[in-house]
Amino acid sequence: MHKVYIDVDNVIRDLESAVFGKPAEKWYNKVGDIHFVEYVTANKEKVLTDTPECEYCEALQKWLKVVDPIGLAFLSCQPDEWQPYTEKWLKKRFPGMIYIFTKKPEDKLLVVDSQDGILIDDYPLYKDYSRIAIVDRLYNQNIKSACRIKGPMDFVLLLAKYRWME
């Protein structure tokens, strides 16, 4: 069975804008002198629950009004302390959807591979993109992927492709 996994941050939830006030132009590891993860962790309630939606959030919500969520799950690399806030954010927008958290980005690929799935993600540091549909962002332009999502229509077409492959 094919399964589509969707990363949360910067695909559905605009974490970059919540932290920096705008979408990121490059992959940031720091906010000023503080590591990005430490910054978000220190401000987790505000940052993680008040984060705006990305352009793909509305497209997914509309898709789910017409098509059941079979074969779809959220898959996100999150520190333990972020997870309750991310769950709250997701439950408000996607009640009943499955979400899976991993400790490292590479662990997401193990989940995807085990289900013969595909991951929709923006992360620019994977070694292998053979099972990743990369969401087009300024910071991942150099990534070679068989599938690049450049807007909500590409996103929905990919969901449709995998939905009817089952």
HELIX and SHEET records of a PDB file:
HELIX    1   1 LEU A   15  PHE A   20  1                                   6    
HELIX    2   2 PHE A   36  ALA A   42  1                                   7    
HELIX    3   3 LYS A   44  THR A   49  1                                   6    
HELIX    4   4 GLU A   55  VAL A   66  1                                  12    
HELIX    5   5 GLN A   83  ARG A   93  1                                  11    
HELIX    6   6 PRO A  105  SER A  114  1                                  10    
HELIX    7   7 LEU A  138  ASN A  140  5                                   3    
HELIX    8   8 PRO A  152  ARG A  163  1                                  12    
SHEET    1   A 6 TYR A  99  THR A 102  0                                        
SHEET    2   A 6 LEU A  72  CYS A  77  1                                        
SHEET    3   A 6 VAL A   4  ILE A   6  1                                        
SHEET    4   A 6 ILE A 118  ASP A 121  1                                        
SHEET    5   A 6 ILE A 132  VAL A 135  1                                        
SHEET    6   A 6 CYS A 147  ILE A 149  1                                        
SHEET    1   B 2 LYS A  30  VAL A  31  0                                        
SHEET    2   B 2 ILE A  34  HIS A  35 -1                                        
END                                                                             
